[in-house]
Amino acid sequence: MEPTDVETVFVAGASGGTGRALLGLLGPRVETVRALTRSPAKRSSLREAGADEVVVDDLLDPGDLVGALEGADVVLSAVGSGPGALFGSGRLVDGEGTVNLLEAAVDSSVEAFVMESALGVGDDPRSAMGTAFDLFIRPIQEAKAEAEAAIRDAPLRHTILRPGVLTNGARTDDVAVADPGARLWGTVSRRDVARLMAAAPVTPAASDRTFEVVSRPPFRDRRLAIDWRLPGDPERPVRIES
């Protein structure tokens, strides 16, 4: 997929920190940014954050996701449960909700799907931080692993990002991106994750791959060299050290 091929991007989890960063980043770069929220009350704030269109639906009890995805080229899924969800019904948007979104994306002929996952998901060797994630929020990690597996099996281009501890810090564009099993640990800004998510569909080296992602510590000896690009500008590479 070329940068200019992306005209409509669908952002799930748009009201969260990574989602709002995506809206602000993509708004000036693509023709239509479509945001998903469960709450009608968030329509105006999401438009202010950069969404051109706002869809109200629930990934766990969806109404018409296929219709909501009509015409979308890319789905960026930044959905995620907080620890409080562990005491709920057991149905988690990280797993069941993401799979519902994926199936609708396939039915709608979406070309690329990008998921924000987490360190420690899956069976790859992991750092102590990834092990701690798995220990303390195991149901969420298992749900994310279920979604990751479904994404890899789906007939569309995908990228899965497994960030460390997410922060609300400024974008640094200095991010360690490594293959699963690199045992990265540390923090990364939601704005940095958003930039990688936006770039993944038009970055050839990110096609059908899963990455661990942190910015601090830098892990310069483990990071991959990838020429990340953003939609909408075929000439200018994204200045991300990775």
C-alpha positions in Angstrom: 0.0 0.0 0.0 1.4 3.4 -1.0 1.1 6.5 1.3 -1.3 8.1 -1.1 -3.6 5.0 -1.2 -4.9 5.7 2.3 -8.0 7.9 2.1 -10.2 6.7 5.0 -8.8 5.4 8.3 -11.0 3.9 11.0 -9.8 4.4 14.6 -11.1 2.1 17.3 -10.4 3.1 20.9 -10.5 6.7 19.6 -11.3 8.3 23.0 -8.2 6.8 24.7 -4.8 8.4 24.8 -3.3 6.5 21.8 -6.6 7.0 19.9 -6.7 10.7 20.4 -3.1 11.0 19.3 -4.0 9.1 16.2 -6.8 11.5 15.4 -4.6 14.5 15.7 -1.8 13.0 13.7 -4.0 11.7 10.8 -6.5 14.5 10.6 -4.2 16.7 8.4 -2.9 13.8 6.4 -5.8 11.7 5.1 -9.1 12.6 3.6 -11.4 10.9 6.2 -10.6 9.9 9.8 -13.5 7.9 11.2 -13.5 7.4 15.0 -15.4 4.7 17.0 -16.8 5.3 20.5 -19.3 3.6 22.7 -20.6 6.9 24.1 -22.7 9.4 22.1 -21.6 12.1 24.5 -18.0 11.9 23.1 -19.0 12.9 19.5 -18.0 16.5 19.9 -14.8 15.9 21.7 -13.6 13.4 19.1 -14.4 15.8 16.3 -12.4 18.5 18.1 -9.5 16.0 18.4 -9.4 15.5 14.6 -12.1 13.0 13.6 -14.1 13.8 10.5 -16.8 11.2 11.3 -17.8 9.6 14.6 -19.4 6.1 14.8 -21.2 5.1 18.0 -21.1 1.3 18.5 -20.0 -1.3 21.0 -17.3 -3.8 20.0 -18.6 -6.3 22.5 -22.2 -5.9 21.4 -21.9 -4.5 17.9 -24.7 -3.1 15.9 -23.5 -2.6 12.3 -19.7 -2.6 12.3 -19.6 -3.7 8.6 -21.6 -0.6 7.7 -19.4 1.6 9.9 -16.3 0.3 8.1 -17.7 0.9 4.6 -15.0 2.5 2.5 -12.3 2.3 5.1 -8.8 1.4 3.8 -7.2 0.9 7.2 -8.3 0.0 10.7 -6.2 1.1 13.7 -7.2 -0.6 16.9 -6.1 1.1 20.0 -8.8 -0.5 22.2 -7.8 -1.8 25.6 -9.2 -2.7 29.0 -8.1 -1.2 32.3 -7.4 -3.4 35.3 -10.9 -2.8 36.5 -12.2 -4.9 33.7 -10.8 -7.9 35.4 -13.7 -7.8 37.9 -16.4 -7.5 35.3 -18.3 -10.0 33.1 -15.2 -11.7 31.7 -15.9 -10.4 28.2 -12.9 -8.2 27.2 -12.7 -5.7 24.3 -9.0 -6.7 24.0 -10.1 -10.2 22.8 -13.7 -10.6 21.8 -14.2 -7.0 20.8 -11.1 -6.9 18.7 -12.0 -10.1 16.9 -15.5 -8.6 16.2 -13.8 -5.6 14.7 -11.4 -7.8 12.7 -14.2 -9.9 11.2 -16.1 -6.8 10.2 -12.9 -5.4 8.6 -12.5 -8.6 6.5 -16.1 -8.5 5.5 -15.7 -4.8 4.5 -12.6 -5.5 2.4 -10.3 -3.3 4.6 -6.8 -3.6 3.3 -4.8 -3.3 6.6 -5.4 -3.8 10.3 -3.1 -2.5 13.0 -3.4 -3.6 16.7 -2.0 -2.0 19.8 -1.2 -5.0 22.0 1.3 -5.2 25.0 4.6 -6.6 26.0 4.4 -10.2 27.3 1.5 -11.2 25.1 1.9 -14.6 23.5 4.5 -17.4 24.1 7.6 -15.6 22.9 10.5 -15.2 25.3 9.8 -12.1 27.4 11.5 -9.6 29.8 10.7 -9.4 33.5 8.3 -6.6 32.6 6.4 -8.8 30.1 6.3 -11.5 32.7 4.9 -9.1 35.3 2.2 -7.9 32.8 1.2 -11.6 32.3 1.1 -12.2 36.0 -1.0 -9.2 37.1 -3.3 -8.9 34.2 -3.3 -12.4 32.8 -6.9 -12.4 31.5 -6.3 -9.2 29.5 -3.0 -10.6 28.2 -4.8 -13.8 27.2 -7.5 -11.9 25.4 -4.9 -9.9 23.5 -3.2 -13.1 22.5 -6.5 -14.4 21.2 -6.9 -11.3 19.1 -3.3 -11.4 17.8 -3.8 -15.0 16.6 -7.0 -14.1 14.8 -5.3 -11.1 13.1 -2.4 -13.3 11.9 -4.8 -15.8 10.4 -7.0 -13.1 8.7 -6.7 -12.4 4.9 -5.5 -8.8 5.2 -2.3 -7.1 5.8 -1.5 -6.6 9.5 0.9 -5.1 12.0 0.8 -5.8 15.8 2.7 -3.5 18.2 3.5 -4.6 21.7 4.4 -1.5 23.7 5.8 -1.4 27.2 4.3 0.9 29.9 2.4 3.6 28.1 2.9 7.2 29.1 1.3 10.6 28.2 4.7 12.1 27.4 5.7 14.0 24.3 6.4 12.2 21.0 10.1 11.5 20.8 10.5 9.7 17.4 13.3 7.7 19.1 11.7 4.3 19.6 13.2 0.8 19.9 11.2 -1.6 17.7 12.2 -5.2 17.8 11.0 -8.7 16.9 9.1 -10.7 19.4 11.4 -12.4 21.9 13.9 -9.4 22.0 12.9 -9.1 25.7 12.5 -5.3 25.6 11.2 -3.5 28.7 10.5 0.1 29.6 8.2 2.9 28.7 6.9 4.5 25.5 4.8 7.5 24.8 1.3 6.9 23.5 2.1 9.6 20.9 5.1 7.5 19.7 2.9 4.4 19.5 0.3 6.3 17.6 2.9 7.4 15.0 4.0 3.8 14.5 0.4 2.6 14.1 -0.3 5.3 11.5 2.8 4.5 9.6 2.6 0.7 9.7 0.1 0.2 6.8 2.3 2.1 4.3 5.7 0.9 5.6 6.7 -2.2 3.6 8.9 -3.6 6.4 6.0 -3.6 8.8 3.7 -5.8 6.7 2.4 -8.9 8.5 4.8 -8.5 11.5 4.7 -8.2 15.2 7.0 -5.8 17.1 8.0 -5.1 20.7 8.1 -1.3 21.3 9.7 0.9 23.9 11.6 4.2 24.0 13.2 4.2 27.4 15.6 2.5 27.7 16.7 2.9 24.1 18.0 -0.7 23.4 20.0 0.5 20.4 21.7 -2.9 20.1 18.4 -4.7 19.7 16.3 -2.3 17.6 15.4 -2.9 13.9 16.3 -0.5 11.2 12.9 0.4 9.6 12.1 3.3 7.2 8.7 4.3 8.6 6.5 6.4 6.5 3.1 8.1 7.1 0.0 8.1 4.9 -0.5 11.1 2.6 3.1 12.0 1.8 5.0 9.6 -0.5 8.2 11.6 -0.5 8.9 12.3 3.2 10.0 9.5 5.5 9.0 9.6 9.2 11.9 10.7 11.3 11.8 7.8 13.7 15.1 6.2 15.0 14.4 2.5 15.0 
